[in-house]
Amino acid sequence: SNPYYWKNRKPVEGYWQQDVHYKITASLDDKTDIIDGAIELVYTNNSPDELPFVYFHLYSNAQVKGSYLTDLYENNGYKVYHGKYQSQGLGTNVSKISLNGFELKTEQDNTILKVYLPKPIKSGESLTFKIDFKTYYDNGSIRNRMKLFNAWSNKHYDIVHWYPRISVYDRKLG
């Protein structure tokens, strides 16, 4: 019934986009600065393609020691310092991702998590992922929209890109 939903108002003939629906349960421990979360993600493949895997973004991993972004900053002459979690390589860590109780094989490269499906998701099909994760907040020197800092003696969290986000799959770039 939503006139702005893409299936009700396609911009061009043959247009499609994937549908995602997140249900996130999370808590922030302000003593440890860690978010402990669980996601139930319904992903619908509206593309004409069968997909044998999907990708997730783990954006806060860009600020950890040894990340590609840290290397970029250092190679451009910036002095980089990491907080207690960042220096241990802790940004967003997915401890488990599953479909129908079956734990899925994953492969991680810095901020990208590749998730192999037990069988390809066909056009028109939906899958429900269950994901357990933790996101660690820190105060390192690399600029980020996600920050932890003190403001007038109060702990303050800017919470952005704090959960695993499924990557876009589209007809232009795949």
Backbone hydrogen bonds, N-H to C=O, Kabsch-Sander energy under -0.5 kcal/mol:
donor,donor_aa,acceptor,acceptor_aa,energy
5,Y,2,N,-1.2
8,N,5,Y,-1.8
9,R,5,Y,-0.7
9,R,6,W,-0.7
15,Y,12,V,-1.8
18,Q,169,Y,-0.5
19,D,44,T,-1.7
21,H,42,V,-1.8
23,K,40,E,-1.7
25,T,38,A,-2.8
27,S,36,D,-1.8
29,D,27,S,-0.6
29,D,34,I,-2.5
30,D,28,L,-0.8
33,D,29,D,-2.5
34,I,29,D,-1.1
35,I,135,T,-3.1
36,D,27,S,-2.4
36,D,34,I,-0.5
37,G,35,I,-0.5
37,G,133,F,-2.8
38,A,25,T,-2.6
39,I,131,I,-2.7
40,E,23,K,-2.3
41,L,39,I,-0.5
41,L,129,F,-2.5
42,V,21,H,-2.5
42,V,40,E,-0.5
43,Y,41,L,-0.6
43,Y,127,L,-2.9
44,T,19,D,-3.0
45,N,43,Y,-0.5
45,N,125,E,-2.7
46,N,44,T,-1.0
51,L,121,I,-2.1
54,V,115,V,-2.1
56,F,113,L,-2.4
57,H,165,R,-3.6
58,L,111,T,-3.2
60,S,161,H,-0.5
61,N,58,L,-1.9
62,A,59,Y,-1.9
63,Q,60,S,-1.0
64,V,61,N,-1.0
65,K,86,Q,-2.5
67,S,64,V,-2.0
71,D,67,S,-2.2
72,L,68,Y,-2.1
73,Y,69,L,-2.6
74,E,70,T,-2.7
75,N,71,D,-2.8
76,N,72,L,-1.0
76,N,73,Y,-0.7
77,G,74,E,-1.7
78,Y,73,Y,-2.4
80,V,78,Y,-0.7
87,S,83,G,-2.5
88,Q,85,Y,-1.3
89,G,86,Q,-1.7
90,L,85,Y,-2.4
91,G,89,G,-0.7
93,N,134,K,-2.9
94,V,92,T,-0.5
95,S,93,N,-0.7
95,S,132,D,-1.8
96,K,132,D,-1.5
98,S,130,K,-2.5
99,L,102,F,-2.2
100,N,128,T,-0.6
102,F,99,L,-2.7
103,E,101,G,-0.6
104,L,97,I,-2.9
107,E,114,K,-2.1
109,D,112,I,-2.8
111,T,109,D,-0.7
112,I,109,D,-1.9
113,L,56,F,-2.7
114,K,107,E,-3.3
114,K,112,I,-0.6
115,V,54,V,-3.2
116,Y,105,K,-2.5
116,Y,114,K,-0.5
117,L,52,P,-2.4
121,I,51,L,-2.4
122,K,120,P,-0.6
124,G,45,N,-3.9
125,E,122,K,-2.1
127,L,43,Y,-2.4
129,F,41,L,-2.9
129,F,127,L,-0.6
130,K,98,S,-2.3
131,I,39,I,-2.4
132,D,96,K,-2.8
133,F,37,G,-2.4
134,K,93,N,-2.0
135,T,35,I,-2.2
136,Y,91,G,-3.1
137,Y,33,D,-2.9
141,S,81,Y,-2.7
147,K,145,R,-0.6
147,K,158,D,-1.0
148,L,138,D,-0.8
149,F,156,H,-2.4
151,A,154,N,-2.9
154,N,151,A,-1.0
156,H,149,F,-2.8
158,D,147,K,-2.9
159,I,157,Y,-0.7
160,V,158,D,-0.8
165,R,57,H,-2.0
167,S,55,Y,-3.3
174,G,170,D,-1.8
